[in-house]
């Protein structure tokens, strides 16, 4: 069983993951980050050692978690290089596990399916945590570790994890962009996005018991051409194209 951890990264994911790891009783030996400021911020928050220097990097941990931007993983590994026999994982949704193979013989994935902001607390025990490792021993070790910080830890391969991440982009990132568009429309009318919150909450509640396809409402599914035309005429540019594309997507669904 893993007893101690070093976390590389100090962003949104690293912050919430490190909190969950500490709350579960594991020892965090060090926070390592590219900048002194970010390392100090998270290290101070957790009351654990921190560094932004490769020379001070702790190489005695059992588990190294690289929780940085996808395109910064290799750079972080090259700067903060783990022991060759340590278990080394990253937290990315679409980056293959094999990216770690040049740095350790024991590698894996620890991917939390959630949107994180440093200032917004989450219940990490309810976050799906997808894991993968390069052999059965490492899989069992990582699953045991993950299961102490989340009740929804599960083993998936890289191909499945990539599909989960793709689905999450649609369900979260794209949806949030649509919220931003809605907010702009309301602001131009002198209204607040707060007016949308009950609607958003009800939509979210419905899909807990209904398939999203069954929960669909609105002018597109009703094929209300007059309303659709009127709303299209009120839009321009990219927003108009988004409206048309999503309307067509809804109408192409098999309900």
N, C-alpha and C positions, 0 to 999 in steps of 0.2 A: 504494500500500500504506500502511495506517495505521502511523504511527510512534509516536504518543503519545496518551495517554488521560487523561481525568479521570473518576473514579468517584464517583457521588453515592450515598451509603448506606454503612453500616458494619456491617450485620447478617450473618446466616449466609451468604446467597448472595453478597453483596458481598465478604465476607472470602475465601471460596474462589475466587471468580472473579478477584479482584484478585491473589491469589497465583499463579493459573495464568497470568494476563496478564504478570505480572512475570517468572515463570519462563520464559516464551516469548521474553523479550528485549525486550518493549515498554517504553517509558518511561511511567511513571505520573506525570503532572505534579502531581496533587493528589487527595487524598481529601476529599470534602465531606460533612458529616453535620450533622443537625439539632442534635445536642448536642456540646459540646466534648469530653466524656469519650470518646464512641464514635469521634469523628474522630481524637482523639489515640491511642487504643488501636490502631486499624488503621494509621494513619500511622506510628506508632512501630514496629509489627510489620514493616511493609514498608520502613521507612526512606525514606519519601517525605513531601513537604509535606502538610499537612492544614489544614482550616478548618471552622469552624461559622458563619462570618460571610459573608453575601452580599457585603459590601464587599470581601472578600479573595478572592472566587471567581475562579479562573483561567479566562479566556475565550480562551486561545490554543491549546487542544487541537484535534486533528483529529476525535476521537471522544469523545462524552459518553455514559456508561452510567449510567442511572438504575435502581439496584438497591435499591428501597425497597418497602414494603408497597403493595399494589394501590391502596388508597384514599389513599395519600400521594404518588402520582406527580405529580399536577397541582400539589400544594402544593410539592413539591421543585422542579419546573420553574419555578414562580413565584418561589421563593426563590433558587435557583441557576440563573439563566437563561443558556443557552448562546448562542454566536454564531448568528446566523440561517443562516449557510452551513455550519455544522459538521454532521457526521453525528451524529444523536441517536437513541439506542435505549433501550428499557426491557427488563427481564428477566422480566416477568410472563407467566404461562401463559394467562390468559383475558382480559386487557385488550387491546382493539383497538389497532392501530398508530396509527390516526388521532388518538388522544388527544394525540399529539406534534405534530400538524400546525400548531398555532398558534405553535409555538416554533422551528420550523426547516423549511426546504424540503427537507431531506435526513433522512429518518426510517427507523427500522427496529426490528426485534425481535431479541433475543439471549436465548433461553429455554433454560436448562439443565434437563434432565429428571433431577433428583436431589433427594434429601432431604439437607439440609445442617445440620450442627451445628458451631459454631466449634471445638470441642475434638476433633472426629473428622476425621482426614485422609482425603481421597479422591483417587483417581487421575483427575484431570480429563480426561486424554486419552481415557478410555473412556466419558465421559458424553455421551449424545446432546445435541446443541446445535442447536436449531431456530431458523432465522433467516428473516427476511422484511424486505423494504425496498420503498420506494415507486417505484423505477425500476430498470432493469437495471444501470446503473452502480453504484448503491448496493448492490444485491444482490451483484454480483461483488466489490465492495470488502469487504463484510461477510462474505461466504463465505470469502474469502481470509484475513481476520483470524481468523474462527472456526476455520478449518481448522488454524491454527497452535497452537491451544490444545486442540483436541479432534479425534480421528480419526473422530468420528461426527457431524460438522457436516452439516446438510442444510437445504434450502430448503422451507418449507411456508407455506401461506397462513394467515390468522387463523382461519378456520373449522376447519381441520385442527388447528391448534395448540390451540384450545379443546377439541377432542375428546381430544387427547393429555393435556391437563391434567385433564379429567374422568376419563379412564381412570386417571391417576396418583393421583387422590383415592381411587378404589376400591382400587387395588393397594397404595398406601402408607399414606395417612392413615387410611382406614377399617380397614385391616389392623392398623395400629399400635394403634388404639383397642381392637381385639379382643385384642391382646396385653395391654393394660392390664387388661381385664376378666379374662383368664386369670390374670394376676398377682395380682389381688385374690382370686380364688377359691383360689389356692394358698396365699396368705398366711393366709387364714382357716383353712386346714387345717394351718398350721404348716410349710408347705413353701416352697421357693425357686423363683422363676421360672427359675433356671438349669437346672432339670430339663427345661424345655421347649426349650432351645436346640438339642440334637441333632435333635429332631423338626422344628423350624423350619428348621434347616440342610438336612435331608434333603428337606423339601418344596420348598425353594428350588432345590436341586440337580436334583430331578426335573423341574421345569418348564423347565429349560434344554434338555431333550431331548424332553419330552412336552408336548403341548398341555395347559393347565390342566384342561380337561374330562376328559382321559384320566388325569390324575393324581389325580382326586378319590377319596377314601376316606372311611370313617366311617359312622356309623349312618344318616345321611340317605340316602345313595346306596344303602345296603343295605336301606333301608326297614325298619329294625329298630324296630318300633313300641314294643316293650317298653322298650328302652333310651331311646328318645326321650321316652316318657312319664315315665320315672323321672327323667331329667335335667331335663325341664320342671318337674317337681314340686319339684326342688331349687333352682329359681330363682324370682325374683319381680320385679315391676316391669319396668323397662326391659330388664334383661338377659334376662328371660323372653320379652319381645316380640322382641328381636333374635334369640334362638335360634329362635323359631318362624318368623320371616320368612326367615332364612337357610336353615333346613331346607326350607321350601317352595320357595325359589329353587333349591336343589340338586335337589330332586325334580322340579321343572318343566323342568330341563335335558334336552336331547335327547342322550343318550349313545350 
